[in-house]
Structures are given as C-alpha cells and as structure tokens.
Amino acid sequence: MALLPEYDRGAVPDGLVTRRQLRDMGLSPGGNDGPVAVLRCRWCSYRPQWSCNHPTRGFLLRTDLATPKRTPTLAQEWALDRAMAARQTCPVPTCRRRYTYCLPLETIGSCLECHDGTPADPANYTAPTSPASHRLAA
C-alpha cells in the first residue's frame, strides 16, 4: 500500500486543491477517484518526520479532473422546496406557520408556540396563505 504524498499549508503544488476550494471555484470532484495527496495540519508542519493523521488534515484533489457543478432542474428545486417546507411548517392544523428554520418535529412535534406557549417572533415565520380547512385550487 503506497502512502499519499503530504504537503504543508502554503507548499501545495499548483493543480491540487481541497474539496472546499473546488466548491468555491464552482467545480465538483468529477473524475477524481480519490485524494492524490494529503494537506498536513498546522501541528504536523512542525514535525516533518511524522505522518499526519489528525482529523484536521485535508485531502487534495486534482483540478484538471474536476468538472463543472451541475445545476438542478426546476423539478428538483421544487422537490427540495417541498421537502424544506415539510420540515419548516408546524403540523398543528390551527397553526400551519412556515418558519425560517427547521422545527424540532421529532422531539416536540410542533413549533414552540403550539407546544408550550412560547411566543414566536413574527420575523421568523410566514402565515399560511390559505385557510387550513380548504387547500383546493378551485
């Protein structure tokens, strides 16, 4: 088993970047089958004889094998919006507010105002657009 080459921060050759740097460039790993090198953590840069195995190390990928990010289709965006709406909307029929954050539905089962009466900040939710009893288009 061959070990991957290790580079200190600031000494990485051109053409090798981390996944986060790829994302900032608008690229995805694409044809990269895995990391080609290891970006050593800050602590290991003082110990060049040691191999870096800390959780803060990074893995380097080649930019020439990266591909542009795919843009989601309109149907995929609608599906994501519906999924987020399900996580952000209070399931209590008399409430049905959509909050700007995900609700703790597994532990509490509703928004805090419905659960224990804690008042919600009106800037954090939008009121339902139609009455809870009638959601038909016609």
N, C-alpha and C positions, 0 to 999 in steps of 0.2 A: 504494500500500500504506500503510494507516494504521498508525501506531505505537500500541502499547498504552500507556495511562497508567501512570506509575510512581509508587509511593508509598514513603516511607521507613518503617522499622520504627517502630511507635508512632503513625503518622499514617494508618493504613489506615481507610477509612470502614467503618461498620457494614454487614454483609451480604457482605463479601468475606473469604475465608479461604483458606489453603493446603490442599493435599490431606491433609497430615498432621493439620491441625486438623479437617478433615472426618471423617477416620478416628476421631479421638478423640471426636468428637460422635456416632459411630455412624451416619454418613451416607456415601453414595457419591456421586461426581460426578453421576450420573443424567443430567439434561437439559442439563448444561453441554456445549456443543460445543467448548470450549477455554477457555483462560485469557482473562479480561477485563481483567486488569491485571498489572503486574509489581511484586513486592516487592523493592525495591532492597537490595543487600548493604550490610553495615556500612561498607565502604570508600567506596562511592559516595555515602553520605549526606553526606560532607564535600565532595563535588563535585557540586552540584546541576545544573550545566550539562552534565554528561556523562551519556550514556545507559549504564545498567548492562548489561554483557554478561558478567559474571563467572559462573562455574559455581555460585557460592553464592547467586545470586538465586533468588527463588521466584516461582511463578506463582499468581495469585489467582483463585479461582472464586466464583461466586455461591451463597449458601446457600439462596436461595429456589428454585433449580432442583434442588437436591440431593434425593436420595431415600434412604429408609432402606436400610441394608445388608440384603442377602438372607441368610437363614440356610440353611446347607447341609442337604440331606436326609440321612436316616440312611444311605442307599446311597452318597451322596457321601462321607460321613465314613468309612464302611467302606473305600471305594476309596482314600482318602487314607491310611488306616492301613495298608492292604496295601502301598501304594507306599513308605511310610516304612519298613515292616518289611523290604522288599526291600533298601533302602539301608543298614539298620542291622544286618542279620543276616549273620554270617560264612558264606560259601558252602561252607566245608570240611565234609564230611559228619560228621567226628568232633567238630566243634566246635559249630556251629549256635547260637551265643550271639547274643542280640539286645542290642546296645549302646544307650546313651542318646544316642549321636551317630552321624552318618553315617560309614561306613567308607570308606577310600580304595580302593574296589574297582577303579577304572580303572587306578591306578598300581601298587598292591600286589597286589590280587586277594583279600585276606583280611584278618583282623584282625592286629594286630601280634604277638600271641602265636603265631598259626599261621605267620606269615611269618618272624620271626626269633627267637622265643622270649622276647620282652619280656613279663614278667608283666603281666596286666591287673588293674586294681583291681576287686574284686568289687562295689563300689558302682556301677560303670559298666555293668554288663550283667546280664541275667537269663538263667538257664539254660534250655535248651529244655524245654518241658512234656511232650513225648513222645519216645520214642526215635527217632533219625534214620532207622532202618530201617523203621518202621511208623507211618504217619500216617493210617490209615484210621479212620473213625468207628466201624465195627462190627468 
